[in-house]
Amino acid sequence: MKDLVRRHPGDYSSAFRLGSAADVRALNVDVSVISTATDVVLGHGDPLRSAVDRNFQTGRDPELPGRICLYNAALHHILHVPVHSVVILLRPTADAAHLTGRHTDTGQPRRGKMDFRYEVFRIWPLPARRLLRCGPGVLPPSVLGAWPPGVSVEDGVTEVVDLSCHRIQRTMSQEEIKHIVTSALVLSGLRLSREQARNAFRRAPAVEESTTYQDIIEQGEIQGVRRVLLRRGAAKFGAPPKEVKAAIQELEDLPRLERRVDCLLDTATSWNDVLETR
């Protein structure tokens, strides 16, 4: 999500109605206290007149309002412009009763208080078709939006993928198309199983008709399975030797990679067992 916003800042300003899309840019805020924590900061105007701090959440965090307040204060101190803070919840499991858009605290009664306001967007009630109209950068999170009553999640994702592919195939470079499609595939995993996500993408007419899109999706799946294999293997057997890592990175056969993951999780007692799986 951070990479998508940095690549398409205007699309996200339009999607969440957070200022003009014409003069927005991603800011490189070098602040040690927040540079590795806050997700992405967009600036409006040149010279800078305001900033929007965006934070994406997929899981519940009881400390979230306090962290957002910290980021806001630090950014205001560094940038010297008004800062608007936004939390974008990507799935219902990230929601909680304390995410009201207000964070208050009182140090000494009747002698001073903090009353901080921020904005919360819950993406799953937003109509997916409305998100689709906000520019190519918002196509991937559109898979997390809402569909009309009676449309299943898998059918909805299929529709979004099909519309997205039709929209970008004549207007974007192959590098950008790959980024958009693989981002959508990754985000669809927040609401579908891996098999359901794969089926939804491959059922989309635009994908079925295009060997390019099929290749993009398969490459994204291959990279994802490699990461799982290396991460789970490291947890079970320790860091892989260089030759093991190289062998896994070089393998392009998706079914074989998946069989190696199954072996790792079920019967493997060493990295050699994993590599010997055919």
C-alpha positions in Angstrom: 0.0 0.0 0.0 2.8 2.4 0.8 4.4 1.8 -2.5 1.1 2.3 -4.4 0.5 5.6 -2.7 4.0 6.9 -3.4 3.6 5.9 -7.1 0.0 7.3 -7.4 -0.4 10.0 -4.8 -3.1 11.9 -6.8 -5.3 8.8 -7.1 -5.4 8.3 -3.3 -6.1 12.0 -2.7 -9.2 11.6 -5.0 -10.3 8.2 -3.6 -10.4 9.5 0.0 -11.2 13.1 -0.8 -8.1 14.4 0.9 -7.2 17.5 -1.1 -6.4 18.3 -4.7 -4.9 15.6 -6.8 -3.1 18.1 -9.0 -0.4 19.4 -6.6 0.2 16.4 -4.3 3.5 14.6 -4.0 5.1 12.0 -1.7 7.4 13.6 0.9 10.6 12.1 2.0 10.4 12.9 5.7 13.7 12.1 7.4 12.7 12.0 11.0 14.3 9.2 13.1 11.4 8.9 15.5 8.8 8.3 12.7 10.6 7.4 9.5 10.3 3.7 10.1 6.9 3.8 11.6 4.4 6.0 9.8 3.5 4.7 6.4 3.4 7.5 3.8 3.2 11.3 4.0 1.9 13.3 1.1 2.4 17.0 0.7 0.2 19.6 -1.0 1.5 22.7 -2.7 4.9 24.0 -3.6 6.0 25.6 -1.4 4.4 23.1 1.0 1.2 24.3 2.6 -0.2 21.1 4.2 0.5 17.4 4.6 -1.5 14.2 5.0 -0.1 11.3 7.0 -1.6 8.0 5.9 -1.4 4.8 7.9 -2.8 1.4 6.8 -3.9 -1.3 9.3 -4.7 -4.9 8.7 -4.8 -6.0 12.4 -6.1 -4.6 15.7 -3.8 -2.3 17.6 -4.9 -0.9 21.0 -2.1 1.8 20.9 -3.0 3.0 17.4 -4.6 6.4 18.3 -1.6 7.4 20.5 0.8 6.4 17.7 -1.1 8.5 15.2 -1.0 11.4 17.6 2.8 11.0 17.9 3.3 11.0 14.2 1.1 14.0 13.7 3.0 16.1 16.3 6.4 15.0 15.0 5.5 15.8 11.4 4.1 19.2 12.4 7.3 20.0 14.3 9.4 19.1 11.3 7.3 20.4 8.4 5.8 23.5 10.0 2.5 23.1 8.2 -0.9 21.7 9.2 -0.9 17.9 9.2 -4.0 15.8 8.7 -3.8 12.2 10.0 -5.7 9.3 8.3 -6.0 5.7 9.3 -7.2 3.3 6.6 -8.5 0.0 7.9 -8.1 -2.7 5.2 -10.3 -5.4 6.8 -12.8 -5.7 9.6 -10.4 -7.5 11.9 -8.5 -4.2 12.2 -11.5 -2.3 13.5 -12.2 -1.6 17.2 -14.5 0.5 19.3 -11.7 2.9 20.4 -11.1 4.0 16.7 -13.4 6.9 16.9 -11.2 9.5 15.2 -10.6 11.3 18.5 -7.8 10.8 21.1 -8.0 12.8 24.3 -6.0 13.0 27.5 -5.9 15.2 30.6 -2.8 15.8 32.6 -4.1 18.0 35.4 -7.9 18.3 35.7 -9.2 21.8 34.6 -5.6 22.9 33.9 -5.0 21.6 30.3 -5.9 18.8 28.0 -5.1 17.2 24.7 -7.9 16.7 22.2 -6.5 15.2 19.0 -8.7 14.5 15.9 -7.8 12.1 13.1 -9.8 10.5 10.3 -10.7 6.8 10.0 -11.6 5.1 6.6 -13.0 1.6 6.7 -12.4 0.3 3.2 -14.7 -2.7 3.1 -18.0 -0.6 3.2 -16.7 1.6 0.3 -18.2 0.5 -3.1 -15.5 -1.3 -5.1 -16.9 0.3 -8.3 -16.4 3.8 -6.9 -12.8 3.0 -5.9 -12.2 1.7 -9.4 -13.1 5.2 -10.8 -10.3 6.9 -8.7 -7.3 6.1 -10.9 -5.0 3.1 -11.6 -3.3 3.4 -8.2 -6.5 2.5 -6.4 -7.3 -0.5 -8.5 -5.5 -3.0 -6.2 -7.3 -2.0 -2.9 -10.6 -2.0 -4.9 -10.6 -5.8 -4.3 -11.2 -5.0 -0.6 -14.3 -2.9 -1.3 -18.0 -3.7 -1.2 -20.2 -5.2 -4.0 -24.0 -5.1 -4.5 -26.0 -7.5 -2.4 -25.9 -11.1 -3.7 -22.4 -10.9 -5.2 -20.0 -13.2 -3.5 -16.5 -12.1 -2.5 -14.8 -14.3 -5.1 -17.1 -13.1 -7.8 -16.6 -9.5 -6.8 -12.8 -9.8 -6.9 -13.1 -11.4 -10.3 -15.1 -8.5 -11.6 -12.6 -5.9 -10.1 -9.7 -7.8 -11.7 -11.4 -7.9 -15.1 -12.3 -4.2 -15.1 -8.9 -3.3 -13.8 -7.0 -5.3 -16.5 -9.2 -3.8 -19.3 -8.6 -0.3 -18.0 -4.8 -0.4 -17.7 -3.7 -2.6 -20.6 -3.6 0.4 -23.1 -2.5 3.1 -20.8 0.3 1.7 -18.6 3.8 0.2 -19.2 4.4 -3.5 -18.7 6.3 -2.7 -15.5 3.4 -0.7 -14.0 0.9 -3.3 -15.1 2.9 -6.0 -13.3 3.0 -3.8 -10.2 -0.7 -3.2 -10.2 -1.8 -6.8 -10.9 0.6 -8.3 -8.4 -0.5 -5.7 -5.8 -4.1 -6.6 -6.3 -3.3 -10.3 -6.0 -1.5 -9.7 -2.7 -4.3 -7.6 -1.3 -7.0 -10.1 -2.3 -5.3 -12.5 0.2 -6.7 -10.3 3.0 -10.2 -11.6 2.2 -9.7 -14.8 0.2 -7.7 -18.0 0.6 -4.7 -18.4 -1.7 -6.7 -20.9 -3.9 -9.7 -18.6 -4.1 -7.6 -15.6 -5.0 -5.8 -17.6 -7.7 -9.2 -18.7 -9.1 -10.7 -15.2 -9.0 -7.8 -13.8 -11.0 -7.7 -16.6 -13.5 -11.5 -16.5 -14.0 -11.5 -12.9 -15.1 -12.1 -12.7 -18.8 -9.4 -10.2 -19.4 -6.9 -12.4 -17.7 -8.0 -15.6 -19.4 -7.6 -13.9 -22.8 -4.1 -12.6 -22.0 -0.9 -14.7 -21.7 0.8 -11.5 -20.4 -1.5 -11.3 -17.4 -1.3 -15.0 -16.8 2.5 -14.7 -16.7 2.3 -11.8 -14.4 0.0 -13.6 -12.0 2.2 -16.8 -12.1 5.3 -14.8 -11.4 3.7 -13.1 -8.5 2.6 -16.5 -7.1 6.1 -17.9 -7.6 7.7 -15.1 -5.7 5.2 -15.4 -2.9 5.7 -19.2 -2.5 9.5 -18.7 -2.5 9.2 -16.2 0.4 7.0 -18.6 2.4 9.3 -21.5 1.7 12.4 -19.6 2.8 10.7 -18.0 5.9 9.1 -21.2 7.2 12.2 -23.2 6.4 14.4 -20.7 8.3 12.1 -21.0 11.3 12.3 -24.8 11.2 15.9 -25.5 10.2 17.7 -22.2 10.6 18.9 -19.8 7.9 19.3 -21.6 4.6 22.9 -22.0 3.2 23.7 -19.9 0.1 23.4 -22.9 -2.2 19.9 -23.8 -0.8 18.7 -20.2 -1.2 20.0 -20.0 -4.7 18.3 -23.3 -5.7 15.0 -22.1 -4.4 15.3 -18.6 -6.0 16.2 -20.2 -9.4 13.2 -22.6 -9.4 10.4 -21.4 -11.7 8.1 -24.4 -11.4 5.1 -23.2 -9.3 3.6 -26.7 -8.6 7.1 -28.0 -7.6 7.6 -25.1 -5.2 4.2 -25.8 -3.7 5.1 -29.4 -3.2 8.3 -28.3 -1.4 6.2 -26.2 0.9 4.0 -29.2 1.6 7.0 -31.3 2.3 8.5 -28.7 4.6 5.3 -28.4 6.7 4.7 -32.2 6.8 7.7 -34.6 6.6 10.9 -32.7 6.0 13.7 -32.9 8.7 16.3 -30.9 6.8 16.8 -28.5 3.9 18.0 -31.5 1.9 14.6 -33.1 2.2 13.0 -30.0 0.8 15.3 -29.7 -2.1 14.9 -33.4 -3.0 11.2 -33.0 -3.4 10.1 -33.4 -7.0 
